[in-house]
Amino acid sequence: SRFFGANCPTFSPSASSRPSSKLPRLQPLVSEHAEIIEKERDTLIKLFESTRGEEWLVNTGWIKEEENHCKWEGVSCKNGFVNKLTLEAKGLDGSIPTDVGMLSNLRYLYLAENKIHGSIPTEIGMMESLEILELNLNAIDGTVPTEVGRIERLNYLSFSDNTLHGNIPTEVGMISNLGVFSLSANNLHGTVPTEIGMIKNLKHLHISENNLHGTLPTEIGMMKSLEIIFLQENTFHGTIPTEIGMLGNLIHLLLHDNSLSGTIPTEIGMMENLNTLHISRNSIN
């Protein structure tokens, strides 16, 4: 041989160098991806049908057989999977189908400012990729599903301006990445769960205009990232926790229209970034 001498070893494929027997797995993977994509399309069609899609203000492309669902109005995809659904203020009128849990690749769900009613399906807890969940300004009733605590990547949750009732579930304390938590203007009752202090990255806490009662949990002082606290227009009683004075990043603190008593903690006067403090219409000295 021109390149190999007589003493050069010959190459004989060993078991380790032969083509992997796992290569045929490629076809099943492709099949699985196609199946997921088809299920996502079916879920979008069910959302369309359950919210009177034919009457949406804009529904370009929706449910047309020849149209790729990734090109439908408000739908965005990545690698063929639905990762963003932007349908706020589109005139959706109906309920969210339980099949929404099939959108496991969805990262952003914007359904605010519509006429959605019914309850929030518990299957929402299956949407493990979800980062932003906006359902505010609708007519949704029922309770806040405990299953939201399973959405570990969730950063923004807004259910405000609906007709939700029941308690704030303790499971919200499990959403460690949550930055905005808004449940204002509902019919929620009960107390603020102490587990809320476990959300160390929370910046905005909006639970005003409800029927919440009890005392303000001292665990709020553990939430060092807080910049905004809106607790006004509830029926909270007791004193303002001195632990609030530990929130060095706090800018706005609204506690007005409650049944709070006692005095303003001196620690609050040491909060250099505090810009707004509203405590009127309480029994605070």
N, C-alpha and C positions, 0 to 999 in steps of 0.2 A: 504494500500500500504506500501511496505517496506520503500520507500523513501519519501513518501508524507503522511502527517497526514490528518486526516479528515477535518481539518480546512484550509488546504492549498488550495489556489485558483486553479481552473482548468484552463487549457490553451485552449483558443478558438481563432483561427486565426482571427485577425482583418483585415480590408480592407488594412491597411498599411503594415501588415506582410505577406499578401498573395503574391504569386509570381507575380512579376510585369507584367503587361500586355504588357510592352515594350520589353520583352525578345524575342518574335518572330521576332523583328527587326533584329536579328542576321542573319537570312537567306538573307534578302534583302542586308545587308552589304556585305556578302560574294559574292552575285551576282554582286554588284557594283564593288567590287575589281576585280573580274574575268573579268568584262567588260572592266575596265581600262587596265588591263594587256593585254587583247586581242587587244585593240586599240594601245597600245604601240608596240606590235609585228607587227601589220599592218603598223605602221609608219616606223619601221625599214626596213620592206620589201620595202616600197616605196622609202626610202633613197637608198637602195641597187639597186633598179631598175633605179632610176634617175641618178645614178652616175656610171653606168656600172659595177655593182658589180662582174659580172662574170670575169672581167678583173683586179680586184684589185690584188695587189701584194700578199696579204694574205686575204683569205675570209673563213677560216675554220668554218664549221658548218652553215654558213649563209643560210637562207630560207629553210632549210631541215625540212620537216613536223614533223619528229620524234624527232627533236632536240629542246630542251628548248632554247628559244632565249637568255636566260641569260648566256648560254654557248657559244654563238657565239663569234668569234674573236673580241676583243675590246669592248664587252658589259659586263657591271657589273650591278648587281641588288642588292637591299636590300629589304627584305620582299616581293620579287616577282616583285617589280617595278624597272624599269630601272633608275639608278641614276648616271651612268658614261658611256660615250661613247668615247673611245680612238681609233681614226682612223687616226691619223696624219701620213703623208708619206706612205699611203697605196695605192696610185694610184687612188683615187676617181676622176672621170672625168664626170662632169655634174653639175646639179644645186641642191640646197637644197630644198626639197619639202615643200610646205606650211604646210603640216601635222606635221611638226616638233613641232609645237605649242602644239601638243597632249602629248608631253613628259613633263608633268607638274611636274614630280618627279625628273627630271634630274638635277643634281648638277654640273656636269663637262662635258663640250663638247669640245673635242679636234679634230679639223678637219684641222689643219695647214699642210702646205707643201703638198698640193695636186693640182689637176687641176680643182678645183671647179670654175664655172663661173655662170653668171646670177646674180641676185640681192639677197640681204639678205631679206628673207620673213618677212613681218611685224608681222606675227604670232609669231615671236620669243619673242615678248613682253608678250606672254601667259605663258612663261616658268618661273613661279614664284619662283621656287626653285634654279634656276641657279646661281652658284657662280663663275664659270670660263668659259669664252667663248673665244676660240681661233680659229680664222678663217684666221690668217695671212699666207702669202706666198701662195696665190692662184691667181685666175684671176677674182675675184668678182668685178662686176661693180655696177652701180646704186648709190644710196645714203645711208647714214647711217640712218636707220629707227628711227624715233622719238620714236617708241615704246620701244626702249631699256631703256628709262627712267622709264618704269614700273617695271623693274627687280630689285627690291629693295635690294635683297641679293647679287647682282653681286659685286664681289671683283676684278676680273681680266677680262679686255676686251682688246683684241688685234685683230684689223682689218688691221694691217700694211702690206705693200707690196702686195697691190691689185691695182685695177684701179677705186676706188671709187671717185665720184665727188660730187659736191654740198657743202652745208655748214655743219659745226659741229652743230648738233641740240642743241638748248638751253636746251632740256629735259635731257641732260646728267647731269645737275646740280641736278637732283632729285635722282641720284644714290648715296646716302649718304655713302654707305659702300665701294665704289670703291677705290681700292688701286693702281691699275695699269690701265692706260688709254693710249693705243697705236694706233695711226692712221697714223704713219709715212709712207712715200713712197707711196702716193696715188695721186690723182688729185684734192684734196679738195681745195675749194676757199672760199672767204668770210673772215670774221673776227673771232677771238676767242671770243665766247660768254662770257659775264661778269658772267653769271650763273655758270661758271666753278669754281668760287671762293666759291661756296656752298659745294663743295666736300671736306670736312674738313679732311678726312682720306687719301686723295690721296698722294701717295709716289712717283710714277713715272708718269710724263707727257711727252709723246712722240708724237709730232705732226710735226716733221721735214719732209723735202723733200715733200712739197706740194706747192700749189699756194696761201697760206693764205696771207692776207694783213691787212692793218690797223695798229693801235697801239697796244702795249702789254697792256692788261687790268691790271689796278692797283689792281684788286681783287685777282690777283695771290698772293699778300702779305697776304691774309687771309688763305692761305692753309699751315698751320704751319707744317704739316707732310711731306711736299715735300722734297725729297732727290735728285731727278734727274729731270732736265728740259731740254728737247731737242726741241728747236724751230728753229734750223738752216735750211738753204736752203729753205727759203720762201721769201716773199717780204715785211716783216714788216718794217714800218717806224716810225719816232718819236724817242723819247728818251727811255732809259732803266728806267722803273719805280723805284723810290727810295724804294718803298714798298718791292721789292725783298730782300732788306737788312734785312727785318724782318723774313726771313726764316732761322732760326737758325739751322735747320737740313739739309740744302741743301749741297750736296757734289759735284754735277756736274751741271754746267750751260753752255749750248752750244747755242750761239746766232749768230754764224758766217754765212756769206753769206746771209745777209739781206740788208736792206736799212736804218738801224738805224743810228741816228746822235746824236750830243750832246757829253756829257762827261760821264765817268763812275761814277755812284753815289758813294760818299764817304762811304755810308752805306755798300756797298759790301765789302769794305776793312775790315770791322769789323766782317765778317762772319767766325767764327773760324773753322767751319767744311768744308768750301768750299775747295775742292781739285783741281777742274778743272774749269777754266773760259776761254772760247774760244769765242772771239768777232771779229776776223779778217774778212776782206772783208765786212766792213760796212763803214760808214762815221763818226765814233766815234773819237773824239779828244783824 
